[in-house]
């Protein structure tokens, strides 16, 4: 389960991420609550903040993938983390001094989105350079496990800390936690990385990456399903403060507890994915089944009558969510040509996060027009339907072309069952 941690460079990265992700989730909870408070509990304002934070992904993630294939990923990540640290410091100082205004939070959400759109494809493609191809699935799952462990710890701390010291100091705490990642990156041994030769700068590299994915039916299935589930189904993360405040009439600690219950499920799902990551290649079938049950659990949770039953329903929903995301990510990373990994991961991040500028305002509008529960049952229905449609398409084709690694290239061996 912890096979990737035998690699020193990955241990340094893993340690920094444990600390930084806790700070990231503390900032996310504090930022959402700050927006909600400054706007007078307006769900549409929260949706705008989400949209601004993820909008840069639409324009930059594909180019970030190209950049990741061209340059030293470790050095690029170091500069990106420094920029994220500065953003958190600015927001924290504004909040602590009482000068913060809603428009300032919006601007900083947008700048954070710029750094995230550059960081995620680079970080995702850097995993293979730290651990090598054989450990990718395990490392991806371990990354998710620490991300979701932080999702348990971070919101739990933030929900109570907001009531004690306010939101500002949580932004400062996140800035300090980012330093741990920078230290880990600087301490790595570059000679021990499984580096791929940098792709020389040429025209048409972005289009080349898109064509590569278009020719691969397996990758296209992953991208389409991730697009629909992330845009409509996984937006329930943004709905939690609305449900906590407007449906169950709780304060920040109530929101923090709901986020923690989601994280219990996602952390468990990530741990199980890490175990599967040492037992062979991920399966398309698992991705489809987990997407379907994500939708089913989201529908069931939407109609839970009490705060307690609603919170308990979030646990299996989180488990299905993380199983789906880890399987999709591992499928992409283990089946692409190394020199294409940055560009393909750029596209993957685009379909995973790029729908949030649509999903964020959509969640706010649905909650305002149809009630706080509506994003759950609408998103659940869309996710389950998307999984069924993708499964039917694959079954009618009789399977999916599956790549086999041969040296540094790929060839299609035969049509394999999903």
N, C-alpha and C positions, 0 to 999 in steps of 0.2 A: 504493500500500500504506500510506503514511503520511499520507494526505490529511487526516485529522482533526487532525494536529499543526500544521496551518497556523493553527488557532484558538488564540489565546494562552491563553484560560481553560483549554482542554483540555490545553495543554502544561504548565501549572502543575499541573493535576491529575495528569497522566501522570507527571511527574517525582516528585511526592510518592509516588505509588503504586509506582513502581519501588523506591524506598528502603524504604517501609513493608512491601511484600509480602515482601521478603527477610527482614525482621525477623519478620513473621508466620509464615513457614515455619520459621524458626529456633526460634521459640517452640513451634510445633506439634510439631516433632520432639522438642524438649527436654521438653515436657509429656508426650507419650506415653511417652518413655523414663523420665521421673521416676515416672509412675504404674506403669509396668511394674516398675521397680526397687523402689519402696515396697511393692508388693503381692507381691513374690517371684515375678516373672514369671508372674502370673496373667492369662490372656487375658480372663477375665470382668470383672476390675477395669478393664481397658482399655475394654471394652465399656460399662461403667457410666459412665466418664468421657466417652466419646463421646456417650452418651445424655443426660447432664446438660448437655453443651455445646450440644446441638441441641434439647433439649426446649422451651426458651422459644419457639422458632420456631412450635410448634404453637399457642401461645396469643397471640402478639404480632405475627406477620408480617402478618396481614390488617389488623390495626389500624394497624400501621406504614405500610401502603400508604395507608390513609385519611388518616393524619397527613401523609404526604408530599404528598398532593393539597391539603392545607389550608394548609401553612405554607411558609416559605422553606427550601428544601431545603439550600442552602449553609450556612445558619446551623445547621440541625439536624445536619448532618454534622459540623460543627466541634465541637459539644458531645458528640456520640457518640464521636468520636475521642479527645477529652480523657478520657472515662470509660474507654475501652479502654487508654489510656496508664496511668491510675492502677491498673487491674487488674494489668497486667504488672509494675509497680513493686512492688506488694504481694507477688505471687508470687515475684519475684526476691529481695526482701529476706528473706522467710521461708526460701527455699532456701539463700541464701548464709550466713545465720546458723545454719543447721542446725536451725531450729525447725519446718521443714515436716513435716506429717503428711498421710496420704492423704486424710482427711476435709477438710482445708483445700484441697487441690487440687480435690476434688470441688466445694466451695463456689465456688471461683474459676472453675472450668469453667462452673458455672451462671450466674454473673454475666457472664462473657464471652459466654455464649449470649444473655443479655438484650440486651447492646449489639449483637451481631451481628444479632439478629432485627429490630432497629430500623434498623441501618446498611445492610443489603443491599438491601431494597426502595427505600430513599431514594437510595442510590448508583446503583442500576440506573436509576431513573426520572430521576435528575439528568443522566445522560449526554445525553439528548435536549436538555436545556436548555443544555448547553455547546456542542454541535456542530450542532444543528438536525436536522430529520428526514432530510435527504438523506444525512447522514454517520453515521447511527446504526449501521448494520451494520458499517461500518469501525471505528468507535470501540469497539463491543462486542468485536470481534475483537482490536483493539489492547490493550484492557483484559485480555483473556485471555492475550495474548502476554506481557505483563509479569508477570501472575500466574504463568504457567508458566515464564518465565525465572527468576523468584524461586524457583519450585519446584525448579529445577535448582541454583541457587546456594545457597539457604537450607539445604536438607538436606545438601548437600555440606559446607558450613561447619559446620553443627550436628553432623553425625556425627563429625567429627574434633575439634571444639571441646569436645564433651562429655567426650571421653577426656582432654583436656588441662586444662580449667578447670572442668569440671562443668556442670550445667544452669542454675544460678542466674543467671550473668552473661548467658546468652542471653535470659532474660526482660527484664533491664535493657536489653539492646541493642534488643529489640523496642519497649520503651517510648520509647527515644530516636528510633527510626525513625518512630514514629507522629507525632512532632512535625513531620516533613517534610510530612505530609498537611495538618496544621493550618495551617502556614505557607502552603502553596499555596492553600488555600481562602480564607485572609484576604487574599492578594494578588490574587485575581480581581477583575475589573471587573464589577460587577453589571449595569451598563448594556449590556454586550455579551452577556448571556445571552439565550437564546431562551425566555423565560419564558412560561408559560401562566398565565392569571389563576387565582389561588387559588380553590378550590372553597369556597363559604361553608359553614359548619357547619350541617348539617341532619340530621334523623333518617333512618335507613334507607340511608345512603350505602354501608355495607358490603354490605348485601343487594343494593343496586343494582349494585355491581361484580360480585357473584357471578352475578346474573341476566344481566348483559352477557356474561360468559364462557359461561354455559349456552346462550345463544342462538346462539353461534358454534361451528359444528362444527369449524372449523380450530383454534381455540384449545382446544377440548375434547380434540382428538386430541393436541396438544402436551402438555397438562397430564397426561393419563392415561399417556402413554408416559414422560414425565419422572418421574412418580411411581414407576413400576415399575422403571425403570432405576436411578434414584438410590437407591431403597430396597434393592434386591437386587444390582445390578451394580456400582455405583460405590463400594460399601462396601469394595472391595478396598484402598482407601487405608488403612483401619483395620486390615486384615489383614497389612500389610507387617511391622510389628514382630513379630507372632506368627510369620510365616514365617521372618524373619531369625533369631530366637532359638530357636524350637522345632523348625523343620524343618531349617534349614541350620546352626544352632548358631554364629552369628556374633555379634559385639558391636555396639555402637552404630554404628561405622563401616560395618559390613555393612548395617545398616538404612538408613543415610544413602545408601549407594550404590544400593540398590534404589529409594529414593525419587527419586534423581537420574535413574535410567534411565527411570522413569515420566515424569519431567518432560521428558526429551529428546523423547519422543513427543508429550506434550501441547503443548510449546512449538512443535514443528514443525506440529502440527495448528492451533494458534492463528495462526501465520504464514500458513499457506495460507488460513485463514478470512479474515484481513485482506485478502489479495489478492482473494478472491472478493467481499468486502464493497464493493469499488469497481466491480464489474462487474454490479450489478443485485441484484434481490431474492433472498433465500434461498429454497430450494425445499423443500417438504415431503418430496419423494422423497429428497433428500440426508439429511434427518433420519432417515428410516426406514432407509435403507441403512446409515448410520453406526451406528445403534443395533444393528442386526443383527450387523454385524461386530465391534462392541464385545463382544457376547456370544460370538461365535465365537473371537475372540482370547483372551478371558478363559478359555474352556474349554481352548484349546490350551496356554496358559501354565500352567494348573493341573497339567498332567501332565508338565511339563518335569522331567527327572530330576536336573539339577545346578544349583548356584547360578548359574553363568554362563548356561546356557540359559534358566533361569527369568528372570533379569534381562534378557536380550535379548528375551524374549517380552513384557516389559512395555512396550517401545518402541512396537510397533504398537498395543498395547492403549491406551496413552496417546494416540496419534494419533487413534484412533477415538473415544475418550472426548471429546476436545476438539472434534472436528468435530461430534459430536452436540450437545454443550452449547452451542457457539457458534451453531449453526444454529437450535436451539430458542429460544434467547434472542433472536436477531435476528428470527425469525418473530413472536414475541410483540410485541417493541418496535415493529416497523415496521407492524403491522397493527391497532393499537389507537387509539382516539380519545384525543387528548392529555389531555383532562380526566379520563380513566379510567386513565391510564398507571400512576399510583402504586398504585391498588387492584388492577389486573391483575398488576402486578409483585409485589405482596404475596402474591397467590395463587400466582404462579409460584415465588416463594421458598419458600412453604409446601410445595408438592409436591416441590420440589427438595431442600430440607433437612429438611422435617418428618418424612420417613421415617427419618431417622437415629436418633431415639430408639428406634425399633423395630430398625433395621438394626444399630446398635452392639451392643446386648446379644445380638442374633441371631448376629452374627459371632463374638463371644466364646463363645457356647454351642456353635455348630457346630464351631469350632476345638477346643474342649475335648472335645466328644463324638465328632467324626468325623475330627479331625486338622486341622493348620494349612492344608492345601490346600483343604478343603471349601468355605470361602466363595467361592473362585474358581470351582469348577466348578458350584456351585449358582447363584451369581449370574450366571454366564455363560449358563446354560441359561434362566433366567428372562428375562434381557434379550433374548436372541435370540427367544424365544417371544413376548414382548410386542410386539416389532417386527413379527413376522409377523402376529399377530392384528390390530394396528392397520392394517397394510397391506391385509389382506383386507377389513376393514370398509370402508376407503376405496374399494377397488376395487369392492366390491358396490354402493356408493352411486353409483358412476360418477364420482367426483371429490369435491372439497371446495369449499364456497362460499368465495370469496376476496374480501376487502374491497378497495375502491378508494377512495382518499382524495379527498374533494371538500370543499375549505375545511377546516373544523374538524370535519366529520362523516364518517360512513362509509356507503356503500351497497353492496349486493351487485350486481355487474354481471352475472355469469353463473357457471355451474358450470364450474370450470376443472380441467384435469388436474393430478394431483399430480406 
